[in-house]
Amino acid sequence: MPSREEILNAKILVVDDSADNVELMLEILREAGYTDVSSTMLPEQVCPLHRQQCYDLILLDLQMPGLNGFQVMKGLKEIEQGGYLPVLALTAQPSFKIAALEAGARDFISKPFDLLEVHKRIHNMLEVRLLYKELAQYSRQQQELALHDPLTGLPNRRLLEDRIATVLQHATRQQNKAAVMYLDLDGFKAINDTHGHATGDEILKMVAQRLVGCARREDTVARVGGDEFVIVMGNIAQLGDTQEPAAKLIEAVSEPYVINGLTLRLSTSIGIGIYPDDADQVASVIAVADGALYEAKRSGKNRCCTAQMMRTPPQPHTMSPTPA
Ligand SMILES: Nc1nc2c(ncn2[C@@H]2O[C@H](COP(=O)(O)OP(=O)(O)OP(=O)(O)O)[C@@H](O)[C@H]2O)c(=O)[nH]1
């Protein structure tokens, strides 16, 4: 629940074409202890102001010349799409009360003002508005958590798959290629076993930072398993464009890690799959990169293999003719 202090610090806008009404409402609010109150007598200013200030409460007169309160609410609804319209309608017309609620106002205050009613309705409405904001923020945080790895903060497999799908669509439209690089650290288990899980965690965080440091801004670096990471590169012309970035990644991972006075080293193996040359679906391009990674491990680790290498049969050695 929002605290009393949070409620008193909420952002409030008073909208009325009568200077006397504005003055009266400002005085009531200030006396009640509200600290962040402003006003306008120009209804056409309400939407631009709300876009800028994101008010917690708009006390809106319904009968104003030019733009009336109902028209203002229509504009506010476009700003607060799917959200909570923080409008308390002010009206002297009993017949407008229901119309205002139907138009999206959360509540109304009758004119002439009854002080007790004004205080209660403003307080109740702010309580709900602030609670709504807290919930919306909590839900955003939960969504973030569901899509990111808690240890490194990198995107997790779910978000990675979404990103790959977007990159593949883009590559199709642009008639170019995309690369999926699958990395698995070499000998990471030994670090855990020798120096403990906490040290292993520190290494994973440092590896994550180094990979992000090597990638372009538009690439996605994700953690998809214990010591497994995937980097998606869009907008490449050919497989050859991945060789330099892959070498950079291998070098970055092999730099020493200094943790609690210990200097540790490890390396990484990388498998690369290219869209659309090696596969044309999200899952299959990840699978071919994983297959190439397996080959990189099998053939000695600390290296990069491509799916294309696995398809190309080894070339027979050509012997130079022996001079007679
Ligand atoms: N510290 C830490 N370790 C983890 C985490 N998740 C998985 N692991 C460990 O990471 C290790 C990964 O295993 P492997 O990839 O088979 O080990 P490896 O020694 O790197 O083997 P190669 O890839 O063949 O070189 C396992 O020991 C897991 O217990 C984590 O979040 N933190």
The ligand as an SDF file (V2000), in Angstrom:
LIG
                    3D

 32 34  0  0  0  0  0  0  0  0999 V2000
   29.5470  -21.6650  -10.6550 N   0  0  0  0  0  0  0  0  0  0  0  0
   28.5580  -22.1130  -11.4090 C   0  0  0  0  0  0  0  0  0  0  0  0
   28.6730  -23.2950  -12.0350 N   0  0  0  0  0  0  0  0  0  0  0  0
   27.6570  -23.7230  -12.8110 C   0  0  0  0  0  0  0  0  0  0  0  0
   26.4770  -22.9830  -12.9760 C   0  0  0  0  0  0  0  0  0  0  0  0
   25.6580  -23.6810  -13.7830 N   0  0  0  0  0  0  0  0  0  0  0  0
   26.2920  -24.7960  -14.1260 C   0  0  0  0  0  0  0  0  0  0  0  0
   27.5120  -24.8520  -13.5500 N   0  0  0  0  0  0  0  0  0  0  0  0
   28.5690  -25.8620  -13.6690 C   0  0  0  0  0  0  0  0  0  0  0  0
   29.1890  -25.7180  -14.9250 O   0  0  0  0  0  0  0  0  0  0  0  0
   29.8190  -26.9480  -15.2760 C   0  0  0  0  0  0  0  0  0  0  0  0
   29.5860  -27.1760  -16.7470 C   0  0  0  0  0  0  0  0  0  0  0  0
   29.9140  -28.4550  -17.0880 O   0  0  0  0  0  0  0  0  0  0  0  0
   30.7560  -28.8580  -18.3580 P   0  0  0  0  0  0  0  0  0  0  0  0
   30.5330  -27.9000  -19.4730 O   0  0  0  0  0  0  0  0  0  0  0  0
   30.4500  -30.2960  -18.6170 O   0  0  0  0  0  0  0  0  0  0  0  0
   32.2120  -28.7340  -17.7960 O   0  0  0  0  0  0  0  0  0  0  0  0
   33.5520  -28.3480  -18.5390 P   0  0  0  0  0  0  0  0  0  0  0  0
   34.6110  -28.6640  -17.5420 O   0  0  0  0  0  0  0  0  0  0  0  0
   33.4700  -26.9600  -19.0110 O   0  0  0  0  0  0  0  0  0  0  0  0
   33.5960  -29.3780  -19.7300 O   0  0  0  0  0  0  0  0  0  0  0  0
   34.0260  -29.0790  -21.2400 P   0  0  0  0  0  0  0  0  0  0  0  0
   32.9700  -28.2180  -21.8110 O   0  0  0  0  0  0  0  0  0  0  0  0
   34.0480  -30.4410  -21.8890 O   0  0  0  0  0  0  0  0  0  0  0  0
   35.3750  -28.4410  -21.2220 O   0  0  0  0  0  0  0  0  0  0  0  0
   29.1950  -28.0200  -14.3690 C   0  0  0  0  0  0  0  0  0  0  0  0
   30.1540  -28.3760  -13.4100 O   0  0  0  0  0  0  0  0  0  0  0  0
   28.0440  -27.2870  -13.6500 C   0  0  0  0  0  0  0  0  0  0  0  0
   27.8570  -27.7260  -12.3350 O   0  0  0  0  0  0  0  0  0  0  0  0
   26.3780  -21.7380  -12.2730 C   0  0  0  0  0  0  0  0  0  0  0  0
   25.3700  -21.0090  -12.3580 O   0  0  0  0  0  0  0  0  0  0  0  0
   27.4330  -21.3480  -11.5160 N   0  0  0  0  0  0  0  0  0  0  0  0
  1  2  1  0
  2  3  2  0
  2 32  1  0
  3  4  1  0
  4  5  2  0
  4  8  1  0
  5  6  1  0
  5 30  1  0
  6  7  2  0
  7  8  1  0
  8  9  1  0
  9 10  1  0
  9 28  1  0
 10 11  1  0
 11 12  1  0
 11 26  1  0
 12 13  1  0
 13 14  1  0
 14 15  2  0
 14 16  1  0
 14 17  1  0
 17 18  1  0
 18 19  2  0
 18 20  1  0
 18 21  1  0
 21 22  1  0
 22 23  2  0
 22 24  1  0
 22 25  1  0
 26 27  1  0
 26 28  1  0
 28 29  1  0
 30 31  2  0
 30 32  1  0
M  END
$$$$
